[in-house]
Amino acid sequence: MAKLSIKDLDLAGKRVFIRVDFNVPLANGGQEITSDKRIKASLGSINYALEKGAGVILASHLGRPKGKPNPEMSMKPVAERLSQLLGKPVKLAPDCVGPAVEAMLPAPGEVLLLENLRFHAEEEANDPAFSQQLAKLCDVYVNDAFGSAHRAHASTEGMTRFVKQAAAGLLMDQELKYLTMATKNPARPCVAILGGAKVSDKIEVIENLAKVVDQVLIGGAMAYTFMKSQGEPTGKSLVEDDKLELADKLLKEFGTKIVLSVDHVVAAELKEGAANETVTRIPDDRMGLDIGPQTIEKYSAIVRGAKTIIWNGPMGVFEKPPFDKGTVALAKAVADSGAVSVVGGGDSEKAIKSAGVTDKISHVSTGGGASLEFLSGIELPGVAALTEK
């Protein structure tokens, strides 16, 4: 079902609570933001609310303060950076609930950033009384933090029970649009590219996507678990021996839909610049660290014919060249395919960035864990809690 969007709300003169994802990396004892990408990603919804005449209350967690105040995880540097990006003052509240916060509530056109939600253990516990205190601050609620939508916390799920309307922000809207398009009614052929180290991390994704897509291309170390389950030699490659039966079951269940690599780049050790060779059978004293050129060509040909592509996880140990070639080549093939392409966060995002093709991808998800769960067919609490249109 379609969810209410911030664009469906009457915001004029209202106080709008926007749950954002300002969980930015900090250095220098919490004084310095090393990447403001997440702050910039939220500007669309913040500016939209301001333009429509709302007073904006922003709330986020930052780091893992374990339910108590920690000055190294304060939102202070975020307030300063956001103020620069918006070109207007951003007030920082001393807390996220209570009389001192209520005394600072913003007038139309003003922005108030609440202190770190996780300074209260009640946030992660999804405590109803805490949720009610948060809801008391606003007239309407907007969730624009897709990266936290898979958590049922007070600010992502609990407080929606105490507000009249709970809508998706512009960023959340975009996430839901592309992920739904790719998994519910994709243009065909639809191809999934799944990589990463462990089959266990992607079991539900493989099972769910194999029902939806036309082909699943497997790369990364999890390919070796599939290979070993079929009696193929894997040498010293990373294999999950306790998942061999499962890998065999998946191959039997989905047959030729699951496509495995036909050649491998191997080395005696995992280190940057290690001496390597390409083989079709992995020797006992070598480990597979990337897909080989034949597999690159095979996978690229499938990608070139696709209309929809879902990608989550690299094809090899791409952070240690030369074992990045498979991932980079496939990223370029995806970018050149002309297909609707949806890339799950984390390592996949780094991979397309290192290939220099980010601007040619239709949608790069802002939530690694949340996008994985969505692709697994799991309903996200922060999305389920939003008001139906």
Beta strands, then each sheet from edge to edge (+ up, - down):
strand 1: 15-19
strand 2: 26-27
strand 3: 32-33
strand 4: 55-59
strand 5: 91-92
strand 6: 111-113
strand 7: 140-143
strand 8: 166-168
strand 9: 190-194
strand 10: 215-218
strand 11: 258-259
strand 12: 264-267
strand 13: 276-279
strand 14: 287-291
strand 15: 308-312
strand 16: 340-343
strand 17: 363-364
sheet 1: 5+ 6+ 4+ 1+ 7+ 8+
sheet 2: 2+ 3-
sheet 3: 11+ 10+ 9+ 15+ 16+ 17+
sheet 4: 13+ 12- 14+
end
